[in-house]
Amino acid sequence: MMESLWSAMGPSLYSVLLVLCLGITVIGFPGNWAMVALVALWKLMHGDAGFGWGFAAGCAGIALVGEGVEMGLQALTGTRHGSSRKGSIGGYVGMILGAIACAPILFGLGALPGALLGAYLGCLFMEHSQGRPWPEANRAARGVLLGSFLGIITKFSLGVVILVLVIPRLFA
């Protein structure tokens, strides 16, 4: 009886978990990687799943591209706005710290503005600590902030791609 209940409810519950994982991507947590882990777990639990290990590896590849694009956009827009390498690194570290520090605010929703503010402040601090005047450091930090925002949007969009690819296969 329990097995038949799981067979009927399993794909639906898993779909809900996948959507929740996508949601945590927005607030700065590794939701795409959590989705990849769920895909691998589904394959382990259902050897005859509607997909193979190559598909699971492809999902991991999409998640990896998301991480690379996020970092790349932050560095690219920061550089275009005058950020140094140290400023971009400061922005990336600030993004992580800001997301962690603000995650408890509004039941996790504070992580997104915390990540963006952290990226800005991290870059601003690093640029100014290297002797750059405030207006130059501010311009560079705004570039890193823009890149962080675009990177988060792109990573979320790639998470949607994973979701759209996986959910129909759960019901196959």
C-alpha positions as CSV (number, residue, x, y, z in Angstrom):
1,M,0.0,0.0,0.0
2,M,2.7,2.4,1.0
3,E,4.6,1.6,-2.2
4,S,1.6,2.4,-4.4
5,L,1.0,5.6,-2.5
6,W,4.6,6.7,-3.1
7,S,4.2,5.8,-6.8
8,A,1.2,8.0,-7.0
9,M,2.4,10.9,-4.9
10,G,6.2,10.7,-5.4
11,P,6.5,12.7,-8.6
12,S,4.1,15.4,-7.3
13,L,5.9,15.8,-4.0
14,Y,9.3,15.8,-5.8
15,S,8.0,18.5,-8.1
16,V,7.1,20.6,-5.1
17,L,10.6,20.1,-3.6
18,L,12.1,21.1,-6.9
19,V,10.1,24.3,-7.0
20,L,11.1,25.1,-3.5
21,C,14.7,24.6,-4.4
22,L,14.3,27.0,-7.3
23,G,12.8,29.5,-4.8
24,I,15.8,29.4,-2.5
25,T,18.0,30.3,-5.5
26,V,16.5,33.8,-5.4
27,I,17.5,34.3,-1.8
28,G,21.1,33.4,-2.4
29,F,21.2,29.7,-1.6
30,P,22.4,27.0,-4.0
31,G,19.0,25.9,-5.1
32,N,20.1,24.8,-8.5
33,W,22.6,22.4,-6.9
34,A,19.8,21.2,-4.6
35,M,17.7,20.4,-7.7
36,V,20.6,18.5,-9.2
37,A,21.0,16.5,-6.0
38,L,17.3,15.7,-6.0
39,V,17.5,14.6,-9.7
40,A,20.4,12.2,-8.7
41,L,18.5,11.0,-5.7
42,W,15.4,10.3,-7.9
43,K,17.6,8.3,-10.3
44,L,19.1,6.3,-7.5
45,M,15.6,5.5,-6.0
46,H,14.0,4.8,-9.4
47,G,16.6,3.0,-11.6
48,D,14.0,2.9,-14.4
49,A,13.3,6.7,-14.2
50,G,12.4,8.6,-17.3
51,F,16.0,9.8,-17.6
52,G,19.5,8.4,-17.4
53,W,22.7,9.5,-15.6
54,G,23.6,11.6,-18.7
55,F,20.5,13.7,-18.2
56,A,21.4,14.2,-14.5
57,A,24.9,15.2,-15.6
58,G,23.4,17.6,-18.0
59,C,21.4,19.2,-15.2
60,A,24.7,19.6,-13.2
61,G,26.2,21.2,-16.3
62,I,23.4,23.7,-16.4
63,A,23.9,24.5,-12.7
64,L,27.6,24.9,-13.3
65,V,27.0,27.3,-16.2
66,G,24.7,29.3,-13.9
67,E,27.5,29.7,-11.3
68,G,30.0,30.7,-14.0
69,V,27.7,33.2,-15.6
70,E,26.9,34.8,-12.2
71,M,30.5,35.2,-11.4
72,G,31.4,36.3,-14.9
73,L,28.7,38.9,-15.1
74,Q,29.8,40.4,-11.8
75,A,33.4,40.6,-12.9
76,L,32.6,41.9,-16.4
77,T,30.2,44.7,-15.4
78,G,32.5,45.5,-12.5
79,T,35.5,45.8,-14.9
80,R,33.5,47.9,-17.3
81,H,32.7,50.3,-14.5
82,G,36.3,50.4,-13.3
83,S,36.5,47.7,-10.7
84,S,39.9,46.0,-10.1
85,R,40.3,42.3,-9.7
86,K,40.4,42.8,-5.9
87,G,37.3,44.9,-6.0
88,S,35.4,42.2,-7.9
89,I,36.6,39.5,-5.4
90,G,35.5,41.8,-2.6
91,G,32.1,42.1,-4.3
92,Y,31.8,38.4,-4.6
93,V,32.8,37.8,-1.0
94,G,30.5,40.6,0.1
95,M,27.6,39.1,-1.8
96,I,28.0,35.8,0.0
97,L,28.4,37.4,3.4
98,G,25.5,39.8,2.8
99,A,23.2,36.9,1.8
100,I,24.1,35.0,4.9
101,A,23.8,38.0,7.3
102,C,20.4,39.1,5.9
103,A,18.9,35.6,5.4
104,P,17.1,35.7,8.8
105,I,15.3,38.9,7.8
106,L,11.7,38.3,6.5
107,F,12.0,34.6,6.7
108,G,14.9,34.3,4.2
109,L,13.7,37.0,1.8
110,G,16.4,39.4,3.2
111,A,19.1,37.3,1.6
112,L,18.6,38.8,-1.9
113,P,18.9,42.5,-0.9
114,G,21.6,41.4,1.5
115,A,23.6,39.8,-1.3
116,L,23.2,42.8,-3.5
117,L,24.1,45.2,-0.8
118,G,27.0,43.0,0.2
119,A,28.3,42.9,-3.3
120,Y,28.2,46.7,-3.5
121,L,29.8,47.3,-0.1
122,G,32.5,44.6,-0.6
123,C,33.6,46.1,-3.8
124,L,33.4,49.7,-2.5
125,F,35.5,48.7,0.6
126,M,38.2,46.9,-1.5
127,E,38.4,49.7,-4.1
128,H,38.7,52.4,-1.5
129,S,41.2,50.5,0.6
130,Q,43.4,50.4,-2.5
131,G,43.5,54.2,-2.4
132,R,40.9,54.9,-5.0
133,P,38.8,58.1,-4.5
134,W,35.2,57.5,-3.4
135,P,33.6,58.5,-6.7
136,E,35.7,55.9,-8.6
137,A,35.2,53.3,-5.9
138,N,31.4,54.0,-6.0
139,R,31.3,53.6,-9.8
140,A,33.1,50.3,-9.7
141,A,30.9,49.1,-6.9
142,R,27.7,50.0,-8.8
143,G,29.1,47.9,-11.7
144,V,29.6,44.9,-9.5
145,L,26.1,45.4,-8.0
146,L,24.6,45.4,-11.6
147,G,26.6,42.3,-12.5
148,S,25.4,40.5,-9.3
149,F,21.8,41.4,-10.0
150,L,22.1,40.1,-13.6
151,G,23.9,37.0,-12.5
152,I,21.2,36.1,-9.9
153,I,18.6,36.6,-12.6
154,T,20.5,34.4,-15.0
155,K,21.1,31.7,-12.5
156,F,17.4,31.7,-11.5
157,S,16.5,31.4,-15.2
158,L,18.8,28.4,-15.7
159,G,17.1,26.9,-12.6
160,V,13.8,27.3,-14.4
161,V,15.3,25.4,-17.4
162,I,16.3,22.6,-15.1
163,L,12.8,22.5,-13.5
164,V,11.1,22.5,-16.9
165,L,13.4,19.6,-18.1
166,V,13.1,17.5,-15.0
167,I,9.4,17.6,-13.9
168,P,7.9,15.9,-17.0
169,R,10.5,13.1,-16.7
170,L,9.4,12.4,-13.1
171,F,6.0,11.4,-14.4
172,A,7.3,9.3,-17.3
